[in-house]
Amino acid sequence: MALLRRYGPQRWWPGRSAYEIAVGAILTQHTAWTNAALAIAALRSRRLLDPTRLAAVSVDELAPIIRSAGTYRLKARRVHDFTVWLLERFGGRWERLRREPLASLRRELLDVPGLGPETVDAILLYAAGRPVFVADAYARRVLARHRFIGPRAGYEETRAFVEAHLPSDPALFNEFHALLVAVGKSHCRTAPRCEACPVRVDLRGRRPAT
């Protein structure tokens, strides 16, 4: 695969536990990962990357700890709500969550306040190891410009397309999504930089869709 040859294994998602990865998926909403990583480090230094310990902290106490992640009061509420859900539904145990039927589990997570499809799917794929594709803006842009999906394809349409055309393998979805992000950042930007792009040949001489 051209992307893998160019960028190598991406080893996503960084985290020392499934819970830490899930919290990171929430904290990185609408901000750079470097900002979320600072908030994760602040939580770790206070030994709060544990569901029981974090749930015992009020949202008002949690907010300033994760200030670096931006919109920190809102994200504190979201992290807290997710943590309470994890404890009430599964006792904080990820092995129980991993055995839950995927479709119903995804619906439940989407009902947690503040968790949209992209965050939910990142939690399911990267923290829980479930076969769900994260169809974020980078993935949609690359796939649309290479004519795999329509230029106006939304999140759910793109996710369904990828899941229908690739083996249902979380390791594959993990690496594919991470590589699409890599090429999206380096070449397939809002203004495309097609020169030297490792998948330029796939355009077969056609101008990329914008």
Wavefront OBJ file of the C-alpha trace (Angstrom):
o trace
v 0.000 0.000 0.000
v 1.418 3.354 -1.101
v 0.473 5.211 2.070
v 2.051 2.605 4.314
v 5.250 2.605 2.272
v 5.489 6.397 2.493
v 4.490 6.998 6.112
v 5.097 3.675 7.828
v 2.955 2.257 10.671
v 1.243 5.082 12.548
v 0.748 3.229 15.862
v -2.434 5.061 16.788
v -3.874 5.852 19.329
v -1.291 6.884 21.937
v -2.353 5.987 25.446
v -1.438 3.827 28.407
v -4.927 2.395 28.909
v -8.241 2.105 27.101
v -9.723 4.702 29.422
v -6.913 7.164 28.712
v -7.426 6.701 24.957
v -11.175 7.332 25.335
v -10.583 10.481 27.370
v -8.082 11.613 24.741
v -10.677 11.134 22.005
v -12.985 13.513 23.864
v -10.306 16.067 24.704
v -9.032 16.309 21.124
v -12.405 17.481 19.806
v -11.877 20.723 17.859
v -8.253 21.101 18.939
v -4.802 19.843 18.029
v -3.620 16.609 19.617
v -0.707 18.460 21.228
v -3.198 20.463 23.307
v -5.145 17.362 24.278
v -1.913 15.587 25.202
v -1.078 18.352 27.675
v -4.461 17.868 29.325
v -3.901 14.108 29.458
v -0.541 14.686 31.132
v -2.181 16.964 33.687
v -4.758 14.291 34.491
v -2.042 11.653 34.778
v 0.003 13.768 37.156
v -3.033 13.931 39.450
v -3.741 10.186 39.055
v -7.129 10.926 37.506
v -6.850 8.628 34.497
v -8.968 6.104 36.338
v -12.765 6.101 35.974
v -13.539 5.814 39.692
v -11.132 8.561 40.682
v -12.212 10.922 37.932
v -15.916 10.412 38.645
v -15.275 11.471 42.243
v -14.028 14.865 41.029
v -16.595 17.548 40.286
v -16.857 19.090 36.833
v -15.818 22.439 38.310
v -12.662 20.857 39.753
v -11.922 18.969 36.555
v -12.262 21.902 34.150
v -9.115 23.880 35.054
v -7.012 20.696 34.992
v -7.795 20.195 31.298
v -7.634 23.878 30.346
v -5.019 23.238 27.636
v -7.543 21.212 25.615
v -9.694 24.295 24.957
v -13.416 24.731 25.706
v -12.366 23.063 28.925
v -15.600 23.529 30.883
v -17.585 21.844 28.125
v -15.049 19.042 27.758
v -14.933 18.512 31.506
v -18.679 17.859 31.439
v -18.302 15.491 28.488
v -15.457 13.528 30.061
v -17.383 13.324 33.324
v -20.609 12.188 31.633
v -18.779 9.525 29.651
v -17.004 8.300 32.784
v -20.244 8.043 34.738
v -21.800 6.113 31.848
v -18.821 3.727 31.724
v -19.060 3.064 35.460
v -22.831 2.685 35.593
v -23.091 0.549 32.462
v -19.967 -1.614 32.705
v -18.501 -0.982 36.129
v -15.622 0.754 34.367
v -14.483 -2.577 32.912
v -13.493 -2.489 29.273
v -13.560 -6.250 28.854
v -17.325 -6.140 29.451
v -17.740 -3.311 26.977
v -15.794 -5.233 24.318
v -18.293 -8.116 24.507
v -21.337 -5.898 23.968
v -23.113 -6.087 20.562
v -21.530 -3.341 18.490
v -24.600 -1.706 16.959
v -26.420 -1.252 20.270
v -23.229 -0.165 22.028
v -22.644 2.540 19.417
v -26.209 3.796 19.853
v -25.721 3.965 23.612
v -22.524 5.954 23.286
v -24.176 8.375 20.876
v -26.728 9.057 23.615
v -23.998 10.232 26.002
v -24.214 14.046 25.949
v -21.562 15.684 23.794
v -20.340 12.529 22.048
v -20.829 12.739 18.300
v -20.203 9.990 15.736
v -16.517 10.765 15.200
v -15.694 10.723 18.928
v -17.794 7.629 19.551
v -16.159 5.742 16.698
v -12.686 6.783 17.861
v -13.502 5.377 21.310
v -14.878 2.162 19.822
v -11.970 1.637 17.419
v -8.954 2.868 19.343
v -9.958 2.233 22.957
v -12.228 -0.795 22.597
v -10.707 -2.408 19.512
v -14.045 -2.708 17.728
v -14.269 -2.782 13.891
v -15.590 0.738 13.290
v -14.113 3.179 10.765
v -13.558 6.785 11.848
v -14.747 8.809 8.836
v -13.345 12.162 9.903
v -12.811 15.203 7.676
v -9.384 14.028 6.505
v -10.716 10.620 5.468
v -13.726 12.102 3.671
v -11.585 14.614 1.781
v -9.060 12.032 0.553
v -11.698 9.479 -0.405
v -13.830 12.074 -2.192
v -10.939 13.516 -4.183
v -10.033 10.023 -5.320
v -13.666 9.396 -6.359
v -14.400 6.615 -3.895
v -17.263 8.644 -2.435
v -19.205 11.646 -3.661
v -17.895 15.148 -2.930
v -20.765 15.784 -0.526
v -20.761 12.398 1.226
v -21.376 12.800 4.931
v -19.907 11.038 7.925
v -22.263 8.056 8.099
v -22.245 7.468 4.341
v -18.444 7.424 4.296
v -18.197 5.168 7.333
v -20.677 2.707 5.787
v -18.809 2.724 2.469
v -15.452 1.867 4.024
v -16.887 -0.763 6.347
v -18.694 -2.391 3.400
v -15.600 -2.508 1.177
v -12.889 -3.593 3.610
v -12.618 -6.639 5.896
v -14.156 -6.023 9.318
v -10.781 -5.791 11.019
v -10.121 -3.160 13.697
v -6.361 -3.253 13.065
v -6.975 -2.516 9.382
v -9.428 0.314 10.123
v -6.988 1.703 12.680
v -4.046 1.861 10.284
v -6.095 2.985 7.278
v -7.656 5.890 9.150
v -4.315 6.988 10.601
v -2.667 6.877 7.156
v -5.483 8.902 5.599
v -4.939 11.529 8.284
v -1.206 11.517 7.504
v -1.692 12.102 3.785
v -4.491 14.572 4.497
v -2.192 16.705 6.615
v 0.790 16.545 4.278
v -0.824 16.640 0.824
v -4.615 16.461 0.691
v -5.214 19.779 2.370
v -8.045 22.190 1.668
v -5.819 23.436 -1.162
v -4.369 20.123 -2.395
v -0.633 19.607 -2.786
v -0.668 16.716 -5.228
v 2.993 16.898 -6.215
v 4.894 14.034 -4.592
v 1.701 12.669 -3.001
v 2.106 8.888 -2.618
v -1.408 8.231 -4.015
v -1.337 10.785 -6.841
v -1.238 7.912 -9.355
v -4.717 6.862 -8.212
v -6.152 10.017 -9.775
v -5.265 8.513 -13.170
v -4.595 11.881 -14.774
v -7.829 13.472 -13.564
v -7.969 16.651 -11.552
v -8.845 15.904 -7.906
v -12.307 16.862 -6.727
v -12.276 19.959 -4.527
l 1 2 3 4 5 6 7 8 9 10 11 12 13 14 15 16 17 18 19 20 21 22 23 24 25 26 27 28 29 30 31 32 33 34 35 36 37 38 39 40 41 42 43 44 45 46 47 48 49 50 51 52 53 54 55 56 57 58 59 60 61 62 63 64 65 66 67 68 69 70 71 72 73 74 75 76 77 78 79 80 81 82 83 84 85 86 87 88 89 90 91 92 93 94 95 96 97 98 99 100 101 102 103 104 105 106 107 108 109 110 111 112 113 114 115 116 117 118 119 120 121 122 123 124 125 126 127 128 129 130 131 132 133 134 135 136 137 138 139 140 141 142 143 144 145 146 147 148 149 150 151 152 153 154 155 156 157 158 159 160 161 162 163 164 165 166 167 168 169 170 171 172 173 174 175 176 177 178 179 180 181 182 183 184 185 186 187 188 189 190 191 192 193 194 195 196 197 198 199 200 201 202 203 204 205 206 207 208 209 210
